[in-house]
Amino acid sequence: MTKKQRIDAFASLGKYLLSDDADLQRARRQAQHHNAWFTTPNITKACTTVGLSLSESRLTNWLAPYPFDRETEKSVGLILAGNIPLVGFHDILCALCAGFNIQVKTSADDPILTTHIIHKLIEIEPRFSQKITFTERLKNFDLVIATGNDNSARYFSYYFGQKPHIIRKNRNSAAVLTGKETPLDIQLLGRDIFDYFGLGCRSVSKLFVPIGYDISAFFEGIAPYSDIVNHHKYANNYDYNKSIYLVNGDRHFDNGFLLVKPDERTASPLAVIFLEEYSHLDDLTGRLNALASQLQCVVSRERLTITTPVVMPGQSQEPALDDYADGVNTLDFLARHQ
């Protein structure tokens, strides 16, 4: 296949993800039954975000700098995460567009939807059937891209460290408030916090606020998301963490569906967001740069000059094709090893 033929196949797949095709709807229902975190709104958002990114023009512009006209017999082992629907799709897209063969190990949390989408891609372009293998154990691979948590990253490094690799660890995202935000800004920030229940690496788990910030303004802005506590798994986490804070006497704020706890750490428990005050934005810049290895993105209306990508409120969960996880350009990596 030429690069253009690969682009055309993925563009067709994008249209499929945006459709109401009966097979897609069936796979979505099966994925929801398999994993209670994969609710209809979250699956819809994931399919829409991926589908919109797969337009012919966006794919063409994204791949334009790379000479991926020829295919390679090299194989990339892909160990996919499953914390949110289709979270591993971008690695599949990168490797196939670069002309590699892929060995795919899906996550136990997201085997159904990802597998269905790959089979649909093969139906659209049958030549991909020779390029894709599903496996429980990688073997005879040349490169590896593995996504997990800090513990699994140590395991991946031990077993795959001798091969060219991208190994991803835990990351979270943060938001910077100044007190000048409109109610709509805060409401949009709620998407960055509550979409996918806060399970994604682009989910905001930490708030930076000026000293003396009125937390009630934040709570008023996110009030439209109160229904999230009706999800039983989320509610269990909310109740558990609330009980811990009450028993320990930890200072925190509570609006009935989200706990806000003063804490310097970035990775907060589910249904909790950590809070840290700052005195001046200039001082905060240094703090954010020091946390760059822990942050996927920062949500703010301010033009922050920091290492981590900055996005507007409501946009953290809508990454573009070139918003690479952990700031590592996957296409550059593949181009070096083709």
Secondary structure, 3 states (H helix, E strand, C coil): CCHHHHHHHHHHHHHHHCCCCHHHHHHHHHHHHHCCCCCHHHHHHHHHHHHHHCCHHHHHHHHCCCCCCCCCCCEEEEECCCCCCCCCHHHHHHHHHCCCEEEEECCCCCCHHHHHHHHHHHHHCHHHHHCEEECCCCCCCCEEEEECCHHHHHHHHHHHCCCCEEEECCCEEEEECCCCCCHHHHHHHHHHHHHHHHCCCCCEEEEEEECCCCHHHHHHHCHHHHHHHHCHHHHHHHHHHHHHHHHHCCCCEECCCCEEEECCCCCCCCCEEEEEEECCHHHHHHHHHHCHHHEEEEECCCCCCCCCCEECCCCCCCCCCCCCHHHCCHHHHHHHCC
